[in-house]
C-alpha cells in the first residue's frame, strides 16, 4: 500500500496530537494561508480539489471563492480529521483517500490546492502525476510546503540550542519538500510547467505564554527522543525557554513562520 506509514500515523496517535493542538496550528497556518488563496485564484464556478484537507479550514475558504456554481472536494487520509471537517464545513464533499493513488476524475478539476498536505508521499512524482491527470489542461496547482526547519523559529530555536550542546542537526531532519530545486524537479517529472517556488514568511503567534510554548516545542517526538536520558536535559530546556521568552510580546509568543508557496500549470 502506498504511504502506508503516513496513513497509519494520521489515523492514530499523530491525528490525536494534531487535533489537541489544532488551534495552535491554525494560528500559525492562518498567517500563511492568504498567500495560498491569492495564488490559487479560485473563481466562481471553479472545480477545486483540496489535497490533505484535514479539518477543512482551507477548504471552507476555497468553497466561498468557488461559490454556489463551483464544486470543492476535500481529500485526506485521516478519518479523525475528516470527521471534524464533515461536521464543520457545509457544501463540500470530503473523501478519504491517498492522493498518490486515489482514482480521481480525469481533467475533473480546474484548481488543485494544498495547505501543507503534500509533504510525505512515498513516490512524489507519481503522486503529483495523479494530481496532474486530475487537472484540465492549463489547470492550476498551488500549495504550501515548509521551508527548512532552521527558517521556522518553532523548530529553529530548539535545534540551535541542541546544536550548541553538540547535537548534529541531521538528528532532527526536515520536510521532504523543503528544497525548491527538488520541488521543481518533481513537478516537471509529473507533467507540470510554469513551476514557481516563492518563499513566504509571516510572524505567527505560537502560544499564550512562554510555559505553553515551551511545552509544545519540547513535546515533539523528535525533541523528546533527543532529551531522553541526556543528563543535560534540564539545562537544554532552560536555554530553549530563554529563547522563547525573548520573543514574548503583547498577546503571546511570536515566531517567524516560513514556507514555500508553489504554483504550477498542468501542461496541455
C-alpha positions in Angstrom: 0.0 0.0 0.0 1.4 3.5 -0.9 2.1 5.8 2.0 1.1 3.1 4.5 3.1 4.6 7.4 1.7 8.1 7.0 -1.9 6.6 6.7 -1.4 4.7 9.9 0.0 7.8 11.7 -2.8 10.1 10.6 -5.4 7.6 11.8 -3.8 7.1 15.2 -1.7 9.0 17.7 -0.5 11.7 15.2 -4.1 12.6 14.5 -5.0 12.7 18.2 -2.0 15.0 18.9 -2.7 17.2 16.0 -6.4 17.7 17.0 -5.3 18.5 20.5 -3.1 21.3 19.2 -5.5 22.3 16.3 -5.9 25.9 17.5 -2.2 26.5 17.8 -1.5 25.0 14.3 -4.3 27.2 12.9 -2.9 30.3 14.4 0.4 29.7 12.5 -1.1 28.4 9.3 -3.7 31.2 9.1 -0.9 33.7 8.7 0.3 31.9 5.6 -3.0 30.8 4.0 -3.8 34.2 2.5 -0.7 33.8 0.2 -2.0 30.4 -0.9 -5.5 31.6 -1.6 -4.3 34.6 -3.6 -2.1 32.2 -5.7 -4.8 29.7 -6.2 -7.1 32.4 -7.6 -10.2 30.3 -7.3 -13.1 31.9 -9.3 -16.8 31.4 -9.1 -17.7 28.2 -10.8 -14.3 26.5 -10.5 -13.9 22.8 -9.7 -11.4 22.6 -6.8 -9.6 19.8 -5.1 -8.1 20.4 -1.7 -5.4 17.8 -1.0 -4.6 16.9 2.6 -7.6 19.0 3.6 -7.5 18.0 7.2 -10.3 19.6 9.2 -11.4 21.6 6.3 -10.2 25.1 7.3 -8.7 26.0 3.9 -11.4 24.0 2.2 -14.1 26.3 3.6 -12.3 29.4 2.2 -12.0 27.7 -1.2 -15.7 26.9 -1.2 -16.5 30.5 -0.6 -14.4 31.6 -3.6 -15.9 28.9 -5.9 -19.4 29.9 -4.9 -22.6 28.0 -5.4 -21.8 27.3 -9.0 -18.5 25.7 -8.2 -17.6 22.4 -6.6 -15.0 21.7 -3.9 -13.7 18.3 -2.9 -11.6 17.8 0.2 -9.3 14.7 0.1 -7.4 13.3 3.1 -6.1 10.0 4.5 -7.2 10.8 8.1 -10.7 9.8 9.1 -10.4 11.6 12.5 -9.7 14.9 10.7 -12.3 14.3 8.1 -14.9 13.7 10.7 -14.3 17.2 12.0 -14.4 18.6 8.5 -17.7 17.0 7.8 -19.2 18.4 11.0 -17.9 21.9 10.5 -17.9 22.7 6.7 -21.1 22.6 4.7 -21.4 22.4 0.9 -18.2 20.4 0.4 -17.7 16.7 -0.3 -15.0 15.2 1.9 -13.4 12.0 0.7 -11.0 9.7 2.5 -8.2 8.7 0.1 -4.5 8.8 -0.6 -3.8 11.4 -3.3 -0.9 9.3 -4.7 -3.2 6.5 -5.8 -6.8 7.6 -5.3 -8.9 7.4 -8.5 -9.7 11.0 -9.5 -11.8 12.1 -12.5 -9.5 12.8 -15.5 -9.4 16.6 -16.1 -12.1 16.9 -13.5 -10.7 19.9 -11.7 -9.7 23.5 -12.6 -7.5 24.0 -9.5 -5.7 21.7 -7.1 -4.7 23.3 -3.8 -2.9 22.1 -0.7 -2.0 23.7 2.6 1.0 21.6 3.8 -0.9 18.4 2.7 1.5 17.1 0.0 4.7 16.6 2.0 5.1 12.9 2.7 4.3 10.9 -0.4 6.2 7.6 -0.9 6.6 8.5 -4.6 6.1 12.2 -5.1 6.4 12.1 -8.9 3.6 9.5 -9.1 1.5 11.4 -6.6 1.8 14.7 -8.4 1.3 12.9 -11.7 -2.0 11.6 -10.3 -3.0 15.2 -9.4 -1.8 16.4 -12.8 -4.1 13.9 -14.5 -7.0 15.2 -12.5 -6.5 18.8 -13.7 -7.8 20.1 -17.0 -5.1 21.2 -19.4 -3.9 24.6 -18.2 -5.4 23.9 -14.8 -3.6 25.4 -11.8 -1.7 23.8 -8.9 -0.9 25.8 -5.7 0.4 24.5 -2.5 2.4 25.4 0.6 5.3 23.4 2.0 7.5 24.3 5.0 10.9 25.8 4.5 14.0 24.2 6.2 13.5 23.8 9.9 16.1 26.5 10.6 13.9 29.0 8.8 11.0 28.3 11.1 11.6 29.5 14.7 9.3 27.0 16.3 11.8 24.4 15.1 14.9 26.5 14.8 15.1 27.6 18.4 15.3 24.1 19.9 17.6 23.0 17.0 20.1 25.8 17.6 20.1 25.1 21.3 20.7 21.4 20.6 23.5 22.4 18.2 25.1 24.4 21.0 25.2 21.3 23.1 26.9 19.3 20.4 23.9 17.6 18.8 24.0 17.0 15.0 21.2 18.8 13.2 20.8 15.8 11.0 19.2 14.1 14.0 16.0 16.0 13.5 15.8 16.4 9.7 13.2 18.4 7.8 10.3 18.0 5.4 10.9 16.3 2.0 9.6 19.4 0.1 11.9 21.9 1.8 14.2 22.1 -1.2 13.0 24.4 -4.1 15.2 22.6 -6.6 13.7 19.2 -5.6 10.2 20.6 -5.8 10.8 21.9 -9.4 12.3 18.6 -10.5 9.3 16.6 -9.0 6.7 18.8 -10.6 8.4 18.8 -14.0 8.6 15.0 -13.9 4.9 14.9 -13.1 3.9 16.9 -16.1 3.6 20.4 -14.7 5.0 23.5 -16.3 5.5 27.2 -15.3 6.7 26.0 -11.9 7.4 28.8 -9.5 8.6 28.4 -5.9 8.5 31.5 -3.8 9.4 31.9 -0.1 6.8 33.5 2.1 7.3 34.4 5.8 5.0 35.8 8.4 5.1 36.4 12.2 2.8 33.9 13.9 1.5 33.7 17.5 2.7 30.3 18.7 1.1 30.4 22.1 -0.3 32.4 25.0 2.9 32.4 27.2 6.4 31.0 27.4 5.4 28.0 29.5 2.8 27.0 27.0 5.1 27.4 24.0 8.0 25.5 25.8 5.7 22.5 26.5 4.7 22.4 22.8 8.2 22.9 21.4 9.8 20.3 23.6 6.9 17.9 23.4 7.5 16.7 19.8 8.6 13.2 19.3 12.0 14.3 17.9 12.8 16.6 20.8 11.7 14.1 23.4 13.9 11.5 21.9 16.9 13.8 21.9 16.3 14.7 25.5 15.6 11.2 26.8 18.4 10.0 29.0 20.6 13.1 28.5 21.9 14.4 31.8 21.8 18.0 30.4 18.1 17.9 29.6 17.2 20.5 32.3 19.8 22.9 31.1 18.7 22.4 27.5 15.1 23.1 28.4 16.1 26.2 30.3 18.1 27.5 27.3 15.1 26.9 25.0 12.8 28.7 27.5 15.1 31.8 27.4 15.0 31.9 23.6 11.2 31.9 23.6 11.0 34.4 26.5 12.9 36.8 24.3 10.0 36.6 21.8 7.2 37.3 24.3 5.1 40.2 23.1 1.7 41.6 23.9 -0.8 38.7 23.4 1.7 35.9 23.3 4.9 34.4 22.0 5.5 35.3 18.3 7.8 33.4 16.0 8.7 33.5 12.3 6.8 31.0 10.1 8.4 30.3 6.8 7.0 28.3 3.9 7.4 27.9 0.1 4.4 29.0 -2.0 4.5 26.7 -5.0 2.5 27.3 -8.2 2.4 25.4 -11.5 0.3 24.7 -14.5 -0.9 21.4 -15.9 0.9 21.1 -19.2 -1.6 20.7 -22.1 
